[in-house]
Amino acid sequence: MKLFEKNIGKTDKMVRVAVGILLLAAAYLFQGDMLVRGLLGLVGVVMLVTAITSSCLLYSLIGMNTAKK
């Protein structure tokens, strides 16, 4: 198990970018609790970083790989 090997495929990457952007927008527009805003923003950033690096730690831990070999 390599922790930083590429394990995210093209479709998975596109979904992560879209969800990350939506979560960051929701965090920016949300008018409620700061904790909720922070969590939305954090998850959005994590989604974008994993898409950019094509590597997901959770996928590595559970042995999942959506990238083509």
HTML snippet that shows the backbone in 3Dmol.js (N, CA, C, O; Angstrom):
<script src="https://3Dmol.org/build/3Dmol-min.js"></script>
<div id="view" style="width:600px;height:400px;position:relative"></div>
<script>
const pdb = `
ATOM      1  N   MET A   1       0.845  -1.185   0.000  1.00  0.00           N
ATOM      2  CA  MET A   1       0.000   0.000   0.000  1.00  0.00           C
ATOM      3  C   MET A   1       0.888   1.245   0.000  1.00  0.00           C
ATOM      4  O   MET A   1       1.624   1.499   0.953  1.00  0.00           O
ATOM      5  N   LYS A   2       0.805   1.995  -1.058  1.00  0.00           N
ATOM      6  CA  LYS A   2       1.521   3.260  -1.144  1.00  0.00           C
ATOM      7  C   LYS A   2       0.541   4.375  -0.815  1.00  0.00           C
ATOM      8  O   LYS A   2      -0.560   4.418  -1.364  1.00  0.00           O
ATOM      9  N   LEU A   3       0.930   5.266   0.066  1.00  0.00           N
ATOM     10  CA  LEU A   3      -0.001   6.298   0.518  1.00  0.00           C
ATOM     11  C   LEU A   3      -0.262   7.383  -0.516  1.00  0.00           C
ATOM     12  O   LEU A   3      -1.359   7.941  -0.547  1.00  0.00           O
ATOM     13  N   PHE A   4       0.708   7.696  -1.358  1.00  0.00           N
ATOM     14  CA  PHE A   4       0.518   8.806  -2.287  1.00  0.00           C
ATOM     15  C   PHE A   4       0.561   8.375  -3.748  1.00  0.00           C
ATOM     16  O   PHE A   4       0.949   9.158  -4.615  1.00  0.00           O
ATOM     17  N   GLU A   5       0.164   7.131  -4.026  1.00  0.00           N
ATOM     18  CA  GLU A   5       0.087   6.707  -5.414  1.00  0.00           C
ATOM     19  C   GLU A   5      -1.194   7.256  -6.036  1.00  0.00           C
ATOM     20  O   GLU A   5      -2.170   7.520  -5.334  1.00  0.00           O
ATOM     21  N   LYS A   6      -1.182   7.424  -7.335  1.00  0.00           N
ATOM     22  CA  LYS A   6      -2.365   7.938  -8.023  1.00  0.00           C
ATOM     23  C   LYS A   6      -3.439   6.856  -8.015  1.00  0.00           C
ATOM     24  O   LYS A   6      -3.247   5.775  -8.571  1.00  0.00           O
ATOM     25  N   ASN A   7      -4.568   7.153  -7.381  1.00  0.00           N
ATOM     26  CA  ASN A   7      -5.642   6.173  -7.288  1.00  0.00           C
ATOM     27  C   ASN A   7      -7.014   6.784  -7.592  1.00  0.00           C
ATOM     28  O   ASN A   7      -8.044   6.219  -7.223  1.00  0.00           O
ATOM     29  N   ILE A   8      -7.023   7.934  -8.262  1.00  0.00           N
ATOM     30  CA  ILE A   8      -8.272   8.602  -8.620  1.00  0.00           C
ATOM     31  C   ILE A   8      -8.339   8.736 -10.131  1.00  0.00           C
ATOM     32  O   ILE A   8      -7.449   9.314 -10.754  1.00  0.00           O
ATOM     33  N   GLY A   9      -9.400   8.198 -10.714  1.00  0.00           N
ATOM     34  CA  GLY A   9      -9.590   8.245 -12.156  1.00  0.00           C
ATOM     35  C   GLY A   9     -10.185   9.563 -12.624  1.00  0.00           C
ATOM     36  O   GLY A   9     -10.482  10.452 -11.826  1.00  0.00           O
ATOM     37  N   LYS A  10     -10.352   9.667 -13.943  1.00  0.00           N
ATOM     38  CA  LYS A  10     -10.799  10.910 -14.568  1.00  0.00           C
ATOM     39  C   LYS A  10     -12.207  11.311 -14.110  1.00  0.00           C
ATOM     40  O   LYS A  10     -12.428  12.462 -13.735  1.00  0.00           O
ATOM     41  N   THR A  11     -13.148  10.381 -14.139  1.00  0.00           N
ATOM     42  CA  THR A  11     -14.523  10.691 -13.727  1.00  0.00           C
ATOM     43  C   THR A  11     -14.580  11.049 -12.251  1.00  0.00           C
ATOM     44  O   THR A  11     -15.247  12.008 -11.862  1.00  0.00           O
ATOM     45  N   ASP A  12     -13.883  10.283 -11.439  1.00  0.00           N
ATOM     46  CA  ASP A  12     -13.813  10.548 -10.003  1.00  0.00           C
ATOM     47  C   ASP A  12     -13.239  11.939  -9.750  1.00  0.00           C
ATOM     48  O   ASP A  12     -13.718  12.666  -8.880  1.00  0.00           O
ATOM     49  N   LYS A  13     -12.214  12.305 -10.513  1.00  0.00           N
ATOM     50  CA  LYS A  13     -11.572  13.606 -10.368  1.00  0.00           C
ATOM     51  C   LYS A  13     -12.549  14.740 -10.704  1.00  0.00           C
ATOM     52  O   LYS A  13     -12.614  15.740  -9.989  1.00  0.00           O
ATOM     53  N   MET A  14     -13.302  14.581 -11.788  1.00  0.00           N
ATOM     54  CA  MET A  14     -14.264  15.618 -12.187  1.00  0.00           C
ATOM     55  C   MET A  14     -15.357  15.799 -11.138  1.00  0.00           C
ATOM     56  O   MET A  14     -15.769  16.923 -10.851  1.00  0.00           O
ATOM     57  N   VAL A  15     -15.823  14.693 -10.567  1.00  0.00           N
ATOM     58  CA  VAL A  15     -16.853  14.760  -9.525  1.00  0.00           C
ATOM     59  C   VAL A  15     -16.300  15.467  -8.296  1.00  0.00           C
ATOM     60  O   VAL A  15     -16.985  16.293  -7.693  1.00  0.00           O
ATOM     61  N   ARG A  16     -15.063  15.148  -7.922  1.00  0.00           N
ATOM     62  CA  ARG A  16     -14.440  15.783  -6.756  1.00  0.00           C
ATOM     63  C   ARG A  16     -14.267  17.289  -6.950  1.00  0.00           C
ATOM     64  O   ARG A  16     -14.480  18.061  -6.016  1.00  0.00           O
ATOM     65  N   VAL A  17     -13.887  17.705  -8.143  1.00  0.00           N
ATOM     66  CA  VAL A  17     -13.738  19.139  -8.418  1.00  0.00           C
ATOM     67  C   VAL A  17     -15.091  19.839  -8.301  1.00  0.00           C
ATOM     68  O   VAL A  17     -15.198  20.895  -7.679  1.00  0.00           O
ATOM     69  N   ALA A  18     -16.120  19.244  -8.902  1.00  0.00           N
ATOM     70  CA  ALA A  18     -17.460  19.855  -8.852  1.00  0.00           C
ATOM     71  C   ALA A  18     -17.979  19.936  -7.419  1.00  0.00           C
ATOM     72  O   ALA A  18     -18.491  20.974  -7.001  1.00  0.00           O
ATOM     73  N   VAL A  19     -17.848  18.851  -6.673  1.00  0.00           N
ATOM     74  CA  VAL A  19     -18.328  18.833  -5.281  1.00  0.00           C
ATOM     75  C   VAL A  19     -17.507  19.796  -4.427  1.00  0.00           C
ATOM     76  O   VAL A  19     -18.061  20.495  -3.579  1.00  0.00           O
ATOM     77  N   GLY A  20     -16.200  19.839  -4.640  1.00  0.00           N
ATOM     78  CA  GLY A  20     -15.347  20.751  -3.889  1.00  0.00           C
ATOM     79  C   GLY A  20     -15.725  22.201  -4.103  1.00  0.00           C
ATOM     80  O   GLY A  20     -15.791  22.977  -3.150  1.00  0.00           O
ATOM     81  N   ILE A  21     -15.974  22.573  -5.355  1.00  0.00           N
ATOM     82  CA  ILE A  21     -16.376  23.944  -5.661  1.00  0.00           C
ATOM     83  C   ILE A  21     -17.735  24.261  -5.042  1.00  0.00           C
ATOM     84  O   ILE A  21     -17.929  25.344  -4.490  1.00  0.00           O
ATOM     85  N   LEU A  22     -18.671  23.324  -5.132  1.00  0.00           N
ATOM     86  CA  LEU A  22     -19.998  23.539  -4.532  1.00  0.00           C
ATOM     87  C   LEU A  22     -19.908  23.700  -3.012  1.00  0.00           C
ATOM     88  O   LEU A  22     -20.589  24.550  -2.439  1.00  0.00           O
ATOM     89  N   LEU A  23     -19.080  22.898  -2.368  1.00  0.00           N
ATOM     90  CA  LEU A  23     -18.937  22.995  -0.917  1.00  0.00           C
ATOM     91  C   LEU A  23     -18.279  24.306  -0.503  1.00  0.00           C
ATOM     92  O   LEU A  23     -18.672  24.907   0.497  1.00  0.00           O
ATOM     93  N   LEU A  24     -17.280  24.755  -1.265  1.00  0.00           N
ATOM     94  CA  LEU A  24     -16.660  26.039  -0.959  1.00  0.00           C
ATOM     95  C   LEU A  24     -17.645  27.187  -1.154  1.00  0.00           C
ATOM     96  O   LEU A  24     -17.664  28.133  -0.366  1.00  0.00           O
ATOM     97  N   ALA A  25     -18.462  27.106  -2.201  1.00  0.00           N
ATOM     98  CA  ALA A  25     -19.487  28.134  -2.428  1.00  0.00           C
ATOM     99  C   ALA A  25     -20.512  28.123  -1.302  1.00  0.00           C
ATOM    100  O   ALA A  25     -20.933  29.180  -0.831  1.00  0.00           O
ATOM    101  N   ALA A  26     -20.914  26.925  -0.869  1.00  0.00           N
ATOM    102  CA  ALA A  26     -21.869  26.815   0.229  1.00  0.00           C
ATOM    103  C   ALA A  26     -21.289  27.382   1.512  1.00  0.00           C
ATOM    104  O   ALA A  26     -21.993  28.055   2.266  1.00  0.00           O
ATOM    105  N   ALA A  27     -20.021  27.122   1.768  1.00  0.00           N
ATOM    106  CA  ALA A  27     -19.366  27.662   2.968  1.00  0.00           C
ATOM    107  C   ALA A  27     -19.320  29.184   2.921  1.00  0.00           C
ATOM    108  O   ALA A  27     -19.507  29.849   3.940  1.00  0.00           O
ATOM    109  N   TYR A  28     -19.073  29.725   1.753  1.00  0.00           N
ATOM    110  CA  TYR A  28     -19.001  31.177   1.591  1.00  0.00           C
ATOM    111  C   TYR A  28     -20.376  31.829   1.774  1.00  0.00           C
ATOM    112  O   TYR A  28     -20.491  32.897   2.375  1.00  0.00           O
ATOM    113  N   LEU A  29     -21.412  31.174   1.247  1.00  0.00           N
ATOM    114  CA  LEU A  29     -22.754  31.764   1.262  1.00  0.00           C
ATOM    115  C   LEU A  29     -23.549  31.452   2.531  1.00  0.00           C
ATOM    116  O   LEU A  29     -24.532  32.133   2.824  1.00  0.00           O
ATOM    117  N   PHE A  30     -23.133  30.425   3.288  1.00  0.00           N
ATOM    118  CA  PHE A  30     -23.877  30.007   4.470  1.00  0.00           C
ATOM    119  C   PHE A  30     -23.834  31.090   5.544  1.00  0.00           C
ATOM    120  O   PHE A  30     -22.765  31.611   5.864  1.00  0.00           O
ATOM    121  N   GLN A  31     -24.983  31.424   6.091  1.00  0.00           N
ATOM    122  CA  GLN A  31     -25.078  32.508   7.069  1.00  0.00           C
ATOM    123  C   GLN A  31     -25.170  32.017   8.519  1.00  0.00           C
ATOM    124  O   GLN A  31     -25.306  32.829   9.433  1.00  0.00           O
ATOM    125  N   GLY A  32     -25.098  30.717   8.736  1.00  0.00           N
ATOM    126  CA  GLY A  32     -25.283  30.170  10.075  1.00  0.00           C
ATOM    127  C   GLY A  32     -23.998  30.049  10.871  1.00  0.00           C
ATOM    128  O   GLY A  32     -23.114  30.904  10.809  1.00  0.00           O
ATOM    129  N   ASP A  33     -23.923  28.965  11.618  1.00  0.00           N
ATOM    130  CA  ASP A  33     -22.833  28.675  12.547  1.00  0.00           C
ATOM    131  C   ASP A  33     -21.474  28.637  11.839  1.00  0.00           C
ATOM    132  O   ASP A  33     -21.345  28.071  10.753  1.00  0.00           O
ATOM    133  N   MET A  34     -20.483  29.235  12.457  1.00  0.00           N
ATOM    134  CA  MET A  34     -19.135  29.263  11.887  1.00  0.00           C
ATOM    135  C   MET A  34     -18.510  27.866  11.806  1.00  0.00           C
ATOM    136  O   MET A  34     -17.701  27.600  10.917  1.00  0.00           O
ATOM    137  N   LEU A  35     -18.882  26.977  12.728  1.00  0.00           N
ATOM    138  CA  LEU A  35     -18.361  25.613  12.690  1.00  0.00           C
ATOM    139  C   LEU A  35     -18.825  24.909  11.418  1.00  0.00           C
ATOM    140  O   LEU A  35     -18.046  24.208  10.772  1.00  0.00           O
ATOM    141  N   VAL A  36     -20.086  25.096  11.062  1.00  0.00           N
ATOM    142  CA  VAL A  36     -20.622  24.488   9.847  1.00  0.00           C
ATOM    143  C   VAL A  36     -19.912  25.062   8.624  1.00  0.00           C
ATOM    144  O   VAL A  36     -19.549  24.325   7.708  1.00  0.00           O
ATOM    145  N   ARG A  37     -19.717  26.370   8.613  1.00  0.00           N
ATOM    146  CA  ARG A  37     -19.010  27.009   7.499  1.00  0.00           C
ATOM    147  C   ARG A  37     -17.590  26.459   7.380  1.00  0.00           C
ATOM    148  O   ARG A  37     -17.111  26.179   6.281  1.00  0.00           O
ATOM    149  N   GLY A  38     -16.933  26.309   8.512  1.00  0.00           N
ATOM    150  CA  GLY A  38     -15.568  25.788   8.508  1.00  0.00           C
ATOM    151  C   GLY A  38     -15.491  24.357   8.007  1.00  0.00           C
ATOM    152  O   GLY A  38     -14.591  24.007   7.243  1.00  0.00           O
ATOM    153  N   LEU A  39     -16.438  23.526   8.440  1.00  0.00           N
ATOM    154  CA  LEU A  39     -16.445  22.135   7.992  1.00  0.00           C
ATOM    155  C   LEU A  39     -16.737  22.031   6.499  1.00  0.00           C
ATOM    156  O   LEU A  39     -16.108  21.241   5.796  1.00  0.00           O
ATOM    157  N   LEU A  40     -17.685  22.821   6.015  1.00  0.00           N
ATOM    158  CA  LEU A  40     -17.989  22.824   4.581  1.00  0.00           C
ATOM    159  C   LEU A  40     -16.752  23.241   3.778  1.00  0.00           C
ATOM    160  O   LEU A  40     -16.412  22.623   2.769  1.00  0.00           O
ATOM    161  N   GLY A  41     -16.095  24.288   4.243  1.00  0.00           N
ATOM    162  CA  GLY A  41     -14.892  24.758   3.563  1.00  0.00           C
ATOM    163  C   GLY A  41     -13.769  23.745   3.598  1.00  0.00           C
ATOM    164  O   GLY A  41     -13.091  23.535   2.592  1.00  0.00           O
ATOM    165  N   LEU A  42     -13.562  23.113   4.745  1.00  0.00           N
ATOM    166  CA  LEU A  42     -12.503  22.124   4.891  1.00  0.00           C
ATOM    167  C   LEU A  42     -12.722  20.931   3.969  1.00  0.00           C
ATOM    168  O   LEU A  42     -11.803  20.498   3.273  1.00  0.00           O
ATOM    169  N   VAL A  43     -13.930  20.411   3.967  1.00  0.00           N
ATOM    170  CA  VAL A  43     -14.233  19.267   3.101  1.00  0.00           C
ATOM    171  C   VAL A  43     -14.099  19.666   1.631  1.00  0.00           C
ATOM    172  O   VAL A  43     -13.618  18.877   0.818  1.00  0.00           O
ATOM    173  N   GLY A  44     -14.519  20.881   1.287  1.00  0.00           N
ATOM    174  CA  GLY A  44     -14.365  21.364  -0.080  1.00  0.00           C
ATOM    175  C   GLY A  44     -12.908  21.435  -0.498  1.00  0.00           C
ATOM    176  O   GLY A  44     -12.559  21.032  -1.608  1.00  0.00           O
ATOM    177  N   VAL A  45     -12.060  21.941   0.374  1.00  0.00           N
ATOM    178  CA  VAL A  45     -10.626  22.034   0.076  1.00  0.00           C
ATOM    179  C   VAL A  45     -10.016  20.635  -0.058  1.00  0.00           C
ATOM    180  O   VAL A  45      -9.213  20.395  -0.959  1.00  0.00           O
ATOM    181  N   VAL A  46     -10.387  19.725   0.823  1.00  0.00           N
ATOM    182  CA  VAL A  46      -9.863  18.358   0.750  1.00  0.00           C
ATOM    183  C   VAL A  46     -10.264  17.711  -0.578  1.00  0.00           C
ATOM    184  O   VAL A  46      -9.449  17.036  -1.207  1.00  0.00           O
ATOM    185  N   MET A  47     -11.496  17.908  -1.001  1.00  0.00           N
ATOM    186  CA  MET A  47     -11.955  17.356  -2.281  1.00  0.00           C
ATOM    187  C   MET A  47     -11.121  17.903  -3.437  1.00  0.00           C
ATOM    188  O   MET A  47     -10.720  17.153  -4.327  1.00  0.00           O
ATOM    189  N   LEU A  48     -10.862  19.202  -3.423  1.00  0.00           N
ATOM    190  CA  LEU A  48     -10.077  19.799  -4.500  1.00  0.00           C
ATOM    191  C   LEU A  48      -8.623  19.323  -4.476  1.00  0.00           C
ATOM    192  O   LEU A  48      -8.046  19.049  -5.528  1.00  0.00           O
ATOM    193  N   VAL A  49      -8.034  19.224  -3.296  1.00  0.00           N
ATOM    194  CA  VAL A  49      -6.635  18.776  -3.190  1.00  0.00           C
ATOM    195  C   VAL A  49      -6.496  17.335  -3.661  1.00  0.00           C
ATOM    196  O   VAL A  49      -5.544  17.007  -4.370  1.00  0.00           O
ATOM    197  N   THR A  50      -7.431  16.469  -3.277  1.00  0.00           N
ATOM    198  CA  THR A  50      -7.336  15.083  -3.726  1.00  0.00           C
ATOM    199  C   THR A  50      -7.535  14.985  -5.233  1.00  0.00           C
ATOM    200  O   THR A  50      -6.929  14.132  -5.881  1.00  0.00           O
ATOM    201  N   ALA A  51      -8.374  15.844  -5.796  1.00  0.00           N
ATOM    202  CA  ALA A  51      -8.555  15.847  -7.253  1.00  0.00           C
ATOM    203  C   ALA A  51      -7.285  16.322  -7.951  1.00  0.00           C
ATOM    204  O   ALA A  51      -6.881  15.742  -8.958  1.00  0.00           O
ATOM    205  N   ILE A  52      -6.663  17.355  -7.435  1.00  0.00           N
ATOM    206  CA  ILE A  52      -5.453  17.899  -8.057  1.00  0.00           C
ATOM    207  C   ILE A  52      -4.287  16.899  -7.983  1.00  0.00           C
ATOM    208  O   ILE A  52      -3.531  16.743  -8.941  1.00  0.00           O
ATOM    209  N   THR A  53      -4.157  16.238  -6.851  1.00  0.00           N
ATOM    210  CA  THR A  53      -3.046  15.297  -6.669  1.00  0.00           C
ATOM    211  C   THR A  53      -3.349  13.909  -7.221  1.00  0.00           C
ATOM    212  O   THR A  53      -2.442  13.086  -7.353  1.00  0.00           O
ATOM    213  N   SER A  54      -4.610  13.640  -7.543  1.00  0.00           N
ATOM    214  CA  SER A  54      -5.061  12.320  -8.015  1.00  0.00           C
ATOM    215  C   SER A  54      -4.751  11.229  -7.009  1.00  0.00           C
ATOM    216  O   SER A  54      -4.544  10.075  -7.382  1.00  0.00           O
ATOM    217  N   SER A  55      -4.719  11.587  -5.745  1.00  0.00           N
ATOM    218  CA  SER A  55      -4.397  10.638  -4.694  1.00  0.00           C
ATOM    219  C   SER A  55      -5.319  10.859  -3.499  1.00  0.00           C
ATOM    220  O   SER A  55      -5.465  11.980  -3.012  1.00  0.00           O
ATOM    221  N   CYS A  56      -5.942   9.769  -3.032  1.00  0.00           N
ATOM    222  CA  CYS A  56      -6.849   9.850  -1.889  1.00  0.00           C
ATOM    223  C   CYS A  56      -6.356   8.893  -0.805  1.00  0.00           C
ATOM    224  O   CYS A  56      -6.225   7.692  -1.040  1.00  0.00           O
ATOM    225  N   LEU A  57      -6.090   9.427   0.367  1.00  0.00           N
ATOM    226  CA  LEU A  57      -5.603   8.616   1.479  1.00  0.00           C
ATOM    227  C   LEU A  57      -6.618   7.536   1.868  1.00  0.00           C
ATOM    228  O   LEU A  57      -6.236   6.394   2.127  1.00  0.00           O
ATOM    229  N   LEU A  58      -7.892   7.887   1.911  1.00  0.00           N
ATOM    230  CA  LEU A  58      -8.923   6.912   2.269  1.00  0.00           C
ATOM    231  C   LEU A  58      -8.948   5.764   1.259  1.00  0.00           C
ATOM    232  O   LEU A  58      -9.059   4.602   1.649  1.00  0.00           O
ATOM    233  N   TYR A  59      -8.848   6.077  -0.029  1.00  0.00           N
ATOM    234  CA  TYR A  59      -8.797   5.025  -1.050  1.00  0.00           C
ATOM    235  C   TYR A  59      -7.597   4.113  -0.805  1.00  0.00           C
ATOM    236  O   TYR A  59      -7.712   2.894  -0.936  1.00  0.00           O
ATOM    237  N   SER A  60      -6.451   4.689  -0.453  1.00  0.00           N
ATOM    238  CA  SER A  60      -5.256   3.887  -0.184  1.00  0.00           C
ATOM    239  C   SER A  60      -5.464   2.959   1.000  1.00  0.00           C
ATOM    240  O   SER A  60      -5.043   1.802   0.974  1.00  0.00           O
ATOM    241  N   LEU A  61      -6.117   3.470   2.039  1.00  0.00           N
ATOM    242  CA  LEU A  61      -6.324   2.671   3.253  1.00  0.00           C
ATOM    243  C   LEU A  61      -7.270   1.496   3.023  1.00  0.00           C
ATOM    244  O   LEU A  61      -7.096   0.432   3.619  1.00  0.00           O
ATOM    245  N   ILE A  62      -8.274   1.684   2.157  1.00  0.00           N
ATOM    246  CA  ILE A  62      -9.242   0.598   1.924  1.00  0.00           C
ATOM    247  C   ILE A  62      -8.929  -0.198   0.659  1.00  0.00           C
ATOM    248  O   ILE A  62      -9.649  -1.139   0.324  1.00  0.00           O
ATOM    249  N   GLY A  63      -7.857   0.177  -0.046  1.00  0.00           N
ATOM    250  CA  GLY A  63      -7.435  -0.568  -1.223  1.00  0.00           C
ATOM    251  C   GLY A  63      -8.251  -0.292  -2.477  1.00  0.00           C
ATOM    252  O   GLY A  63      -8.301  -1.127  -3.380  1.00  0.00           O
ATOM    253  N   MET A  64      -8.888   0.864  -2.540  1.00  0.00           N
ATOM    254  CA  MET A  64      -9.708   1.224  -3.690  1.00  0.00           C
ATOM    255  C   MET A  64      -8.875   2.005  -4.697  1.00  0.00           C
ATOM    256  O   MET A  64      -7.985   2.767  -4.320  1.00  0.00           O
ATOM    257  N   ASN A  65      -9.174   1.808  -5.996  1.00  0.00           N
ATOM    258  CA  ASN A  65      -8.447   2.517  -7.043  1.00  0.00           C
ATOM    259  C   ASN A  65      -9.375   2.703  -8.232  1.00  0.00           C
ATOM    260  O   ASN A  65      -9.834   1.720  -8.815  1.00  0.00           O
ATOM    261  N   THR A  66      -9.660   3.953  -8.602  1.00  0.00           N
ATOM    262  CA  THR A  66     -10.516   4.229  -9.755  1.00  0.00           C
ATOM    263  C   THR A  66      -9.700   4.695 -10.962  1.00  0.00           C
ATOM    264  O   THR A  66     -10.268   4.985 -12.015  1.00  0.00           O
ATOM    265  N   ALA A  67      -8.383   4.769 -10.819  1.00  0.00           N
ATOM    266  CA  ALA A  67      -7.505   5.165 -11.925  1.00  0.00           C
ATOM    267  C   ALA A  67      -7.261   3.956 -12.820  1.00  0.00           C
ATOM    268  O   ALA A  67      -7.171   2.820 -12.353  1.00  0.00           O
ATOM    269  N   LYS A  68      -7.156   4.229 -14.109  1.00  0.00           N
ATOM    270  CA  LYS A  68      -6.839   3.147 -15.050  1.00  0.00           C
ATOM    271  C   LYS A  68      -5.375   2.777 -14.898  1.00  0.00           C
ATOM    272  O   LYS A  68      -4.522   3.637 -14.683  1.00  0.00           O
ATOM    273  N   LYS A  69      -5.105   1.528 -15.010  1.00  0.00           N
ATOM    274  CA  LYS A  69      -3.721   1.038 -14.887  1.00  0.00           C
ATOM    275  C   LYS A  69      -2.981   1.238 -16.181  1.00  0.00           C
ATOM    276  O   LYS A  69      -1.804   0.891 -16.280  1.00  0.00           O
TER     277      LYS A  69
END
`;
const viewer = $3Dmol.createViewer("view");
viewer.addModel(pdb, "pdb");
viewer.setStyle({}, {cartoon: {color: "spectrum"}});
viewer.zoomTo();
viewer.render();
</script>
